[in-house]
């Protein structure tokens, strides 16, 4: 199973977010999954890749050429793209399922781009799992529900998004999806 993970590249973040990154990485390793992620050696991205690989996962990084100097050396396979838009496309194409850990604008963009692409293609066979540590995705989940309530979004599309409360719950859900 290829699990595309969207997350922060920052280092100085909430310890609960760091813990979720490590727990998800260990779980992916135990599952012998292939981690697909943004390919950076920065912050939580590197932690995710290093722990996942050490725990038994294969690791594929996808990084824009402009960030080649930030390419994470722990990956088994690195894919270089021309820009962030192409990177998002490759991350989506490679994923069998998508997981969002706490992150900022880039993470939100990746989640919403994935959901938008699934909506346009009417391809509702894959899931987006939001790891909702400390309620970081509460407002997003509420906004998606509001879009459905107001008939601004397709219920099937929004139904591909599932909120899980922890990395451990995310791993259990991933196991159900295999």
Residue frames as a rotation matrix with the C-alpha (Angstrom) as fourth column:
UNK 1
0.581 0.814 0.000 0.00
0.814 -0.581 0.000 0.00
0.000 0.000 -1.000 0.00
UNK 2
-0.536 -0.677 0.505 1.30
0.664 -0.707 -0.243 3.46
0.521 0.205 0.828 -0.94
UNK 3
0.440 0.627 -0.643 0.40
0.888 -0.408 0.210 5.97
-0.131 -0.663 -0.737 1.75
UNK 4
-0.220 -0.435 0.873 0.85
0.519 -0.810 -0.273 9.60
0.826 0.393 0.405 0.75
UNK 5
0.230 0.210 -0.950 1.37
0.961 -0.206 0.187 11.73
-0.156 -0.956 -0.249 3.84
UNK 6
0.166 -0.092 0.982 1.00
0.294 -0.946 -0.138 15.50
0.941 0.311 -0.130 3.97
UNK 7
0.609 -0.002 -0.793 2.60
0.793 -0.023 0.609 17.25
-0.019 -1.000 -0.013 6.95
UNK 8
0.964 -0.248 -0.096 4.64
-0.223 -0.952 0.211 20.13
-0.144 -0.181 -0.973 8.25
UNK 9
0.444 -0.895 -0.040 8.30
0.490 0.280 -0.825 20.63
0.750 0.347 0.563 7.41
UNK 10
0.350 -0.271 0.897 8.75
-0.608 -0.794 -0.003 22.64
0.713 -0.545 -0.442 10.60
UNK 11
-0.404 -0.599 -0.692 10.79
0.258 0.651 -0.714 21.49
0.878 -0.467 -0.109 13.58
UNK 12
-0.999 -0.034 -0.005 9.59
0.018 -0.370 -0.929 23.68
0.030 -0.928 0.370 16.43
UNK 13
-0.288 0.957 -0.041 6.00
-0.463 -0.102 0.880 22.43
0.838 0.272 0.473 16.72
UNK 14
0.352 0.582 0.733 3.66
-0.930 0.126 0.347 21.09
0.109 -0.803 0.585 19.38
UNK 15
-0.664 -0.661 0.350 5.16
-0.712 0.701 -0.027 17.94
-0.228 -0.267 -0.936 20.96
UNK 16
0.006 0.745 0.668 1.85
-0.168 0.659 -0.733 16.13
-0.986 -0.108 0.129 20.41
UNK 17
0.801 0.223 -0.556 2.24
-0.553 -0.080 -0.829 16.74
-0.229 0.972 0.059 16.65
UNK 18
-0.160 -0.944 -0.287 5.80
-0.962 0.215 -0.168 15.38
0.220 0.249 -0.943 16.76
UNK 19
-0.564 0.008 0.826 4.58
-0.463 0.825 -0.324 12.29
-0.684 -0.565 -0.461 18.61
UNK 20
0.527 0.833 0.172 1.86
-0.241 0.340 -0.909 11.71
-0.815 0.437 0.380 16.02
UNK 21
0.513 -0.431 -0.742 4.45
-0.845 -0.103 -0.525 11.90
0.150 0.897 -0.417 13.24
UNK 22
-0.568 -0.812 0.132 6.65
-0.821 0.549 -0.157 9.29
0.055 -0.197 -0.979 14.93
UNK 23
-0.350 0.509 0.787 3.75
-0.298 0.736 -0.608 6.98
-0.888 -0.447 -0.106 15.75
UNK 24
0.745 0.598 -0.296 2.40
-0.439 0.106 -0.892 7.11
-0.503 0.794 0.342 12.21
UNK 25
0.178 -0.779 -0.602 5.88
-0.939 0.048 -0.340 6.43
0.294 0.626 -0.723 10.84
UNK 26
-0.707 -0.428 0.563 6.34
-0.624 0.752 -0.212 3.40
-0.332 -0.501 -0.799 13.11
UNK 27
0.083 0.853 0.515 2.93
-0.223 0.519 -0.825 2.08
-0.971 -0.046 0.233 12.13
UNK 28
0.718 0.117 -0.687 3.67
-0.684 -0.065 -0.726 2.45
-0.129 0.991 0.033 8.42
UNK 29
-0.320 -0.922 -0.218 6.87
-0.917 0.360 -0.175 0.50
0.240 0.143 -0.960 8.97
UNK 30
-0.596 0.159 0.787 5.07
-0.388 0.801 -0.455 -2.29
-0.703 -0.577 -0.416 10.82
UNK 31
0.508 0.858 0.081 2.59
-0.241 0.232 -0.942 -2.45
-0.827 0.459 0.325 7.94
UNK 32
-0.380 -0.744 0.549 5.46
0.516 0.322 0.794 -2.65
-0.768 0.585 0.262 5.44
UNK 33
0.736 0.674 0.056 3.75
0.489 -0.472 -0.734 0.18
-0.468 0.568 -0.677 3.58
UNK 34
-0.322 -0.749 0.580 5.43
0.920 -0.391 0.005 2.52
0.223 0.535 0.815 1.15
UNK 35
0.216 0.275 -0.937 5.51
0.553 -0.825 -0.114 6.06
-0.805 -0.493 -0.331 2.46
UNK 36
-0.125 -0.194 0.973 5.13
0.888 -0.460 0.022 8.74
0.443 0.866 0.230 -0.20
UNK 37
0.518 0.248 -0.819 5.85
0.689 -0.688 0.227 12.25
-0.508 -0.681 -0.527 1.07
UNK 38
0.990 0.070 -0.122 7.25
0.006 -0.889 -0.459 15.65
-0.141 0.453 -0.880 0.14
UNK 39
0.676 -0.732 0.083 10.86
0.583 0.464 -0.667 14.48
0.450 0.499 0.740 0.09
UNK 40
0.445 -0.505 0.740 12.38
-0.397 -0.852 -0.342 17.19
0.803 -0.141 -0.579 2.28
UNK 41
-0.172 -0.597 -0.784 15.02
0.616 0.555 -0.558 16.61
0.768 -0.579 0.272 4.93
UNK 42
-0.709 -0.071 0.701 13.45
-0.304 -0.867 -0.395 19.41
0.636 -0.494 0.593 6.99
UNK 43
-0.457 0.558 0.693 11.53
-0.889 -0.317 -0.331 19.12
0.035 -0.767 0.641 10.24
UNK 44
0.021 0.597 0.802 8.72
-0.585 0.658 -0.474 16.64
-0.811 -0.459 0.363 10.57
UNK 45
0.746 0.196 -0.636 9.10
-0.658 0.364 -0.659 15.49
0.102 0.910 0.401 6.97
UNK 46
-0.184 -0.905 -0.382 12.54
-0.667 0.401 -0.628 14.08
0.722 0.139 -0.678 7.76
UNK 47
-0.589 0.015 0.808 11.36
-0.736 0.404 -0.544 12.59
-0.335 -0.915 -0.226 11.06
UNK 48
0.492 0.860 0.139 8.51
-0.669 0.475 -0.572 10.82
-0.558 0.189 0.808 9.26
UNK 49
0.665 -0.255 -0.702 10.78
-0.573 0.428 -0.699 9.38
0.478 0.867 0.138 6.56
UNK 50
-0.385 -0.922 0.037 13.63
-0.708 0.269 -0.653 8.36
0.592 -0.277 -0.757 8.87
UNK 51
-0.479 0.261 0.838 11.41
-0.709 0.447 -0.545 6.65
-0.517 -0.855 -0.029 11.44
UNK 52
0.646 0.756 -0.108 9.27
-0.655 0.476 -0.587 4.96
-0.392 0.450 0.803 8.79
UNK 53
0.416 -0.567 -0.712 12.34
-0.594 0.423 -0.684 3.57
0.688 0.707 -0.161 7.03
UNK 54
-0.632 -0.694 0.345 13.94
-0.694 0.309 -0.651 2.44
0.345 -0.650 -0.677 10.28
UNK 55
-0.288 0.633 0.719 10.67
-0.665 0.408 -0.626 0.68
-0.689 -0.658 0.303 11.12
UNK 56
-0.498 -0.031 0.867 10.49
0.298 0.932 0.204 -1.24
-0.814 0.360 -0.455 7.84
UNK 57
0.642 0.760 -0.101 8.68
0.200 -0.294 -0.935 1.01
-0.740 0.580 -0.341 5.34
UNK 58
-0.241 -0.574 0.783 9.87
0.970 -0.118 0.212 1.83
-0.029 0.811 0.585 1.86
UNK 59
0.165 0.233 -0.958 10.17
0.393 -0.907 -0.153 5.59
-0.905 -0.351 -0.241 1.35
UNK 60
-0.133 -0.116 0.984 9.49
0.973 -0.205 0.107 7.61
0.189 0.972 0.140 -1.81
UNK 61
-0.218 -0.001 -0.976 10.12
0.421 -0.902 -0.093 11.34
-0.880 -0.431 0.197 -1.78
UNK 62
0.184 0.312 0.932 8.68
0.962 -0.252 -0.105 13.81
0.202 0.916 -0.346 -4.26
UNK 63
0.162 -0.251 -0.954 10.35
0.538 -0.788 0.299 17.21
-0.827 -0.562 0.007 -4.29
UNK 64
0.986 0.167 0.021 10.52
0.115 -0.580 -0.807 20.16
-0.123 0.798 -0.591 -6.68
UNK 65
0.412 -0.872 0.263 13.84
0.763 0.173 -0.623 20.63
0.498 0.457 0.737 -8.46
UNK 66
0.278 -0.277 0.920 14.25
-0.209 -0.952 -0.224 24.05
0.938 -0.130 -0.323 -6.82
UNK 67
0.617 -0.008 0.787 14.48
-0.787 -0.021 0.617 22.25
0.012 -1.000 -0.019 -3.44
UNK 68
0.637 -0.418 -0.647 17.00
-0.014 0.834 -0.552 19.63
0.770 0.361 0.526 -4.60
UNK 69
-0.405 -0.865 0.296 19.38
-0.296 -0.183 -0.938 20.85
0.865 -0.467 -0.182 -1.89
UNK 70
-0.286 0.386 0.877 16.75
-0.956 -0.047 -0.291 19.82
-0.071 -0.921 0.382 0.69
UNK 71
0.326 0.426 -0.844 16.28
-0.578 0.796 0.179 16.29
0.748 0.429 0.506 -0.70
UNK 72
0.516 -0.030 0.856 16.19
-0.808 0.316 0.498 13.78
-0.286 -0.948 0.138 2.14
UNK 73
-0.337 -0.766 -0.547 18.98
-0.885 0.456 -0.094 11.20
0.322 0.452 -0.832 1.84
UNK 74
-0.616 0.082 0.784 17.01
-0.474 0.756 -0.452 8.53
-0.630 -0.649 -0.427 3.72
UNK 75
0.384 0.886 -0.260 14.62
-0.759 0.142 -0.635 7.87
-0.526 0.441 0.727 0.83
UNK 76
-0.055 -0.298 0.953 14.70
0.312 0.901 0.300 4.72
-0.948 0.314 0.043 -1.26
UNK 77
-0.254 0.082 0.964 13.48
0.965 -0.049 0.259 6.64
0.068 0.995 -0.066 -4.30
UNK 78
-0.310 0.138 -0.941 13.43
0.236 -0.947 -0.216 10.37
-0.921 -0.289 0.261 -5.01
UNK 79
0.057 0.407 0.911 11.29
0.998 -0.048 -0.041 11.92
0.027 0.912 -0.409 -7.73
UNK 80
-0.688 -0.320 -0.652 12.15
0.339 -0.935 0.102 15.46
-0.642 -0.151 0.752 -8.80
UNK 81
0.261 0.846 0.464 9.38
0.934 -0.101 -0.343 17.65
-0.243 0.523 -0.817 -10.22
UNK 82
-0.303 -0.382 0.873 9.45
0.701 -0.710 -0.067 20.98
0.646 0.591 0.483 -12.05
UNK 83
-0.612 0.159 0.775 7.37
-0.432 -0.888 -0.159 22.79
0.663 -0.432 0.612 -9.39
UNK 84
-0.834 0.317 0.452 4.95
-0.397 0.227 -0.890 22.42
-0.384 -0.921 -0.063 -6.45
UNK 85
0.146 0.943 -0.299 1.96
-0.930 0.028 -0.365 21.87
-0.336 0.331 0.882 -8.73
UNK 86
0.156 -0.168 -0.973 3.61
-0.618 0.752 -0.229 18.89
0.770 0.637 0.013 -10.41
UNK 87
-0.869 -0.493 0.053 4.71
-0.325 0.486 -0.811 17.61
0.374 -0.722 -0.583 -7.00
UNK 88
-0.413 0.796 0.442 1.10
-0.698 0.036 -0.716 17.61
-0.585 -0.604 0.541 -5.79
UNK 89
0.425 0.574 -0.700 0.03
-0.896 0.376 -0.236 15.72
0.128 0.727 0.674 -8.90
UNK 90
-0.236 -0.608 -0.758 2.71
-0.410 0.770 -0.489 13.07
0.881 0.196 -0.431 -8.40
UNK 91
-0.903 -0.054 0.425 1.88
-0.426 0.220 -0.877 12.73
-0.046 -0.974 -0.222 -4.70
UNK 92
0.023 0.991 0.134 -1.77
-0.840 0.091 -0.535 12.14
-0.542 -0.100 0.834 -5.62
UNK 93
0.374 0.110 -0.921 -0.97
-0.804 0.534 -0.262 9.72
0.463 0.838 0.288 -8.44
UNK 94
-0.515 -0.717 -0.470 1.26
-0.365 0.679 -0.636 7.56
0.776 -0.156 -0.612 -6.25
UNK 95
-0.771 0.171 0.614 -1.09
-0.619 0.029 -0.785 7.39
-0.152 -0.985 0.084 -3.27
UNK 96
-0.634 0.634 -0.443 -3.51
0.368 0.751 0.549 4.57
0.681 0.185 -0.709 -2.59
UNK 97
0.551 0.693 -0.465 -4.67
0.788 -0.250 0.562 6.53
0.273 -0.677 -0.684 0.45
UNK 98
-0.135 -0.536 0.833 -3.83
0.166 -0.841 -0.514 9.98
0.977 0.069 0.203 1.79
UNK 99
0.349 0.155 -0.924 -3.02
0.929 0.073 0.363 11.00
0.124 -0.985 -0.118 5.35
UNK 100
0.177 -0.288 0.941 -2.72
0.020 -0.955 -0.296 14.54
0.984 0.071 -0.163 6.68
UNK 101
-0.070 -0.301 -0.951 -0.82
0.990 0.095 -0.103 15.12
0.121 -0.949 0.291 9.88
UNK 102
0.700 0.318 -0.639 -0.95
0.471 -0.878 0.079 18.56
-0.536 -0.357 -0.765 11.51
UNK 103
-0.421 -0.796 0.436 0.59
0.891 -0.274 0.361 21.11
-0.168 0.540 0.825 9.17
UNK 104
-0.427 0.173 -0.888 0.13
0.100 -0.967 -0.236 24.59
-0.899 -0.189 0.396 7.84
UNK 105
0.193 0.539 -0.820 -0.86
-0.678 -0.531 -0.509 26.20
-0.709 0.654 0.263 4.58
UNK 106
-0.511 -0.472 -0.719 1.04
-0.851 0.395 0.345 23.69
0.121 0.788 -0.604 2.43
UNK 107
-0.961 0.194 0.196 -0.64
0.118 0.932 -0.344 20.74
-0.249 -0.307 -0.919 4.13
UNK 108
-0.115 0.973 -0.202 -4.06
0.017 -0.201 -0.979 22.33
-0.993 -0.116 0.007 3.78
UNK 109
0.020 0.042 -0.999 -3.35
-0.922 -0.386 -0.035 23.03
-0.387 0.921 0.031 0.10
UNK 110
-0.844 -0.401 -0.356 -2.37
-0.512 0.802 0.309 19.41
0.161 0.443 -0.882 -0.49
UNK 111
-0.725 0.647 0.234 -5.48
0.315 0.614 -0.724 18.07
-0.612 -0.451 -0.649 1.24
UNK 112
0.137 0.855 -0.500 -7.80
-0.181 -0.475 -0.861 20.40
-0.974 0.208 0.090 -0.63
UNK 113
-0.224 -0.285 -0.932 -6.08
-0.958 -0.112 0.265 19.80
-0.179 0.952 -0.248 -3.98
UNK 114
-0.993 -0.119 0.022 -6.46
-0.116 0.988 0.099 16.07
-0.034 0.095 -0.995 -3.46
UNK 115
-0.398 0.916 0.052 -10.13
0.388 0.220 -0.895 16.43
-0.831 -0.336 -0.443 -2.57
UNK 116
0.139 0.429 -0.893 -10.73
-0.597 -0.683 -0.421 18.77
-0.790 0.591 0.161 -5.53
UNK 117
-0.604 -0.437 -0.666 -9.07
-0.796 0.361 0.485 16.35
0.028 0.824 -0.566 -7.94
UNK 118
-0.926 0.321 0.197 -11.11
0.261 0.925 -0.277 13.44
-0.271 -0.205 -0.941 -6.59
UNK 119
-0.109 0.936 -0.334 -14.26
0.108 -0.323 -0.940 15.55
-0.988 -0.139 -0.066 -6.97
UNK 120
-0.048 0.028 -0.998 -13.52
-0.868 -0.496 0.027 16.58
-0.495 0.868 0.048 -10.56
UNK 121
-0.750 -0.343 -0.566 -12.77
-0.602 0.709 0.367 12.98
0.276 0.616 -0.738 -11.55
UNK 122
0.386 0.902 0.192 -15.73
-0.879 0.296 0.374 11.63
0.280 -0.313 0.907 -9.56
UNK 123
-0.008 -0.542 -0.840 -13.19
-0.010 0.840 -0.542 9.19
1.000 0.004 -0.012 -8.13
UNK 124
0.311 0.264 0.913 -14.35
-0.854 -0.344 0.390 8.43
0.417 -0.901 0.118 -4.61
UNK 125
0.750 -0.007 -0.662 -12.52
0.056 0.997 0.053 5.13
0.659 -0.077 0.748 -4.15
UNK 126
-0.295 -0.912 -0.287 -9.66
0.562 0.078 -0.824 6.54
0.773 -0.404 0.489 -2.07
UNK 127
0.709 0.510 -0.488 -9.70
0.675 -0.288 0.679 8.04
0.206 -0.810 -0.549 1.42
UNK 128
-0.153 -0.679 0.718 -8.17
-0.036 -0.722 -0.691 11.13
0.988 -0.132 0.086 2.95
UNK 129
0.447 0.237 -0.863 -7.50
0.790 0.348 0.505 10.60
0.420 -0.907 -0.032 6.66
UNK 130
0.200 -0.317 0.927 -7.05
-0.269 -0.928 -0.260 13.70
0.942 -0.198 -0.270 8.80
UNK 131
-0.118 -0.323 -0.939 -5.08
0.818 0.505 -0.276 12.97
0.564 -0.800 0.205 11.97
UNK 132
0.369 0.533 0.762 -6.85
0.125 -0.840 0.527 15.43
0.921 -0.099 -0.377 14.24
UNK 133
-0.218 -0.550 -0.806 -4.33
0.913 0.178 -0.368 15.89
0.345 -0.816 0.463 17.05
UNK 134
-0.667 -0.021 -0.745 -5.44
0.531 -0.715 -0.455 18.63
-0.523 -0.699 0.488 19.47
UNK 135
0.300 0.950 -0.088 -8.37
0.556 -0.249 -0.793 19.43
-0.775 0.189 -0.603 17.18
UNK 136
-0.566 -0.659 -0.495 -6.14
0.016 -0.609 0.793 20.85
-0.825 0.441 0.355 14.45
UNK 137
-0.974 0.204 0.099 -8.62
0.120 0.094 0.988 19.75
0.192 0.975 -0.116 11.73
UNK 138
-0.455 0.855 -0.250 -11.89
0.652 0.127 -0.748 20.51
-0.607 -0.503 -0.615 13.59
UNK 139
-0.073 0.441 -0.895 -12.60
-0.278 -0.870 -0.406 23.68
-0.958 0.219 0.186 11.64
UNK 140
-0.740 -0.229 -0.632 -11.76
-0.665 0.104 0.740 22.09
-0.104 0.968 -0.229 8.29
UNK 141
-0.892 0.451 -0.016 -14.05
0.448 0.890 0.080 19.13
0.051 0.064 -0.997 8.98
UNK 142
-0.210 0.836 -0.508 -16.79
0.499 -0.355 -0.791 21.55
-0.841 -0.419 -0.342 10.04
UNK 143
-0.293 0.043 -0.955 -16.30
-0.615 -0.773 0.154 23.63
-0.732 0.632 0.253 6.90
UNK 144
-0.948 -0.063 -0.312 -16.57
-0.286 0.597 0.749 20.56
0.139 0.800 -0.584 4.67
UNK 145
-0.618 0.779 -0.102 -19.78
0.744 0.539 -0.396 19.53
-0.253 -0.320 -0.913 6.44
UNK 146
-0.121 0.551 -0.826 -21.11
0.062 -0.826 -0.560 23.06
-0.991 -0.119 0.066 5.94
UNK 147
-0.692 -0.187 -0.698 -20.35
-0.653 -0.249 0.715 22.88
-0.307 0.950 0.050 2.21
UNK 148
-0.914 0.393 -0.104 -22.42
0.317 0.849 0.423 19.68
0.255 0.353 -0.900 1.99
UNK 149
-0.387 0.794 -0.470 -25.24
0.692 -0.087 -0.716 21.17
-0.609 -0.602 -0.516 4.09
UNK 150
-0.013 0.322 -0.947 -25.42
-0.268 -0.913 -0.307 24.16
-0.963 0.249 0.098 1.73
UNK 151
0.716 0.265 0.646 -25.22
0.429 0.563 -0.706 21.95
-0.551 0.783 0.290 -1.39
UNK 152
0.693 -0.569 -0.443 -21.87
-0.691 -0.699 -0.184 23.52
-0.205 0.434 -0.877 -2.29
UNK 153
-0.503 -0.855 -0.130 -20.02
-0.864 0.492 0.106 20.20
-0.026 0.166 -0.986 -2.26
UNK 154
0.148 0.485 -0.862 -20.86
-0.536 0.772 0.342 16.64
0.831 0.411 0.374 -3.21
UNK 155
0.629 0.185 0.755 -21.62
-0.768 0.295 0.568 14.45
-0.118 -0.938 0.327 -0.19
UNK 156
0.956 -0.295 0.015 -19.74
0.291 0.934 -0.209 11.54
0.048 0.204 0.978 -1.82
UNK 157
0.289 -0.896 0.338 -16.62
0.180 -0.296 -0.938 13.64
0.940 0.331 0.075 -2.28
UNK 158
0.036 -0.243 0.969 -16.64
-0.829 -0.549 -0.107 14.99
0.558 -0.800 -0.221 1.26
UNK 159
0.863 0.372 0.342 -17.34
-0.499 0.734 0.461 11.45
-0.080 -0.569 0.818 2.45
UNK 160
0.616 -0.722 -0.315 -13.86
0.310 0.590 -0.746 10.47
0.725 0.362 0.587 1.29
UNK 161
-0.310 -0.699 0.645 -12.48
-0.375 -0.533 -0.758 12.60
0.874 -0.477 -0.097 4.12
UNK 162
0.606 0.437 -0.665 -12.35
0.407 0.548 0.731 10.85
0.684 -0.713 0.154 7.48
UNK 163
0.194 -0.496 0.847 -11.21
-0.732 -0.647 -0.211 12.38
0.653 -0.579 -0.488 10.75
UNK 164
0.457 -0.155 -0.876 -9.23
0.526 0.841 0.126 10.17
0.717 -0.518 0.466 13.10
UNK 165
0.973 0.092 0.213 -8.16
-0.102 -0.654 0.750 11.30
0.208 -0.751 -0.627 16.54
UNK 166
0.454 -0.851 0.264 -4.64
-0.506 -0.002 0.863 9.86
-0.733 -0.526 -0.431 16.65
UNK 167
-0.218 -0.642 -0.735 -1.86
-0.972 0.214 0.102 8.26
0.091 0.736 -0.671 14.65
UNK 168
-0.870 -0.080 0.486 -2.73
-0.226 0.941 -0.251 4.93
-0.437 -0.329 -0.837 16.24
UNK 169
0.104 0.979 0.174 -6.34
0.024 0.173 -0.985 5.23
-0.994 0.107 -0.005 15.06
UNK 170
0.373 -0.057 -0.926 -5.05
-0.865 -0.381 -0.326 6.21
-0.334 0.923 -0.191 11.62
UNK 171
-0.699 -0.688 -0.195 -2.92
-0.715 0.665 0.214 3.04
-0.018 0.289 -0.957 11.41
UNK 172
-0.606 0.548 0.577 -5.91
0.111 0.776 -0.621 0.91
-0.788 -0.312 -0.531 12.39
UNK 173
0.473 0.797 -0.376 -8.00
-0.260 -0.281 -0.924 2.58
-0.842 0.534 0.074 9.68
UNK 174
-0.011 -0.566 -0.825 -5.20
-0.994 -0.082 0.070 2.06
-0.107 0.821 -0.561 7.13
UNK 175
-0.874 -0.307 0.377 -5.14
-0.318 0.948 0.034 -1.64
-0.367 -0.090 -0.926 7.99
UNK 176
-0.074 0.941 0.331 -8.88
0.175 0.339 -0.925 -1.81
-0.982 -0.011 -0.190 7.27
UNK 177
0.571 0.303 -0.763 -8.32
-0.565 -0.530 -0.633 -0.19
-0.596 0.792 -0.131 3.88
UNK 178
-0.488 -0.835 -0.252 -5.71
-0.784 0.293 0.547 -2.73
-0.383 0.465 -0.798 2.69
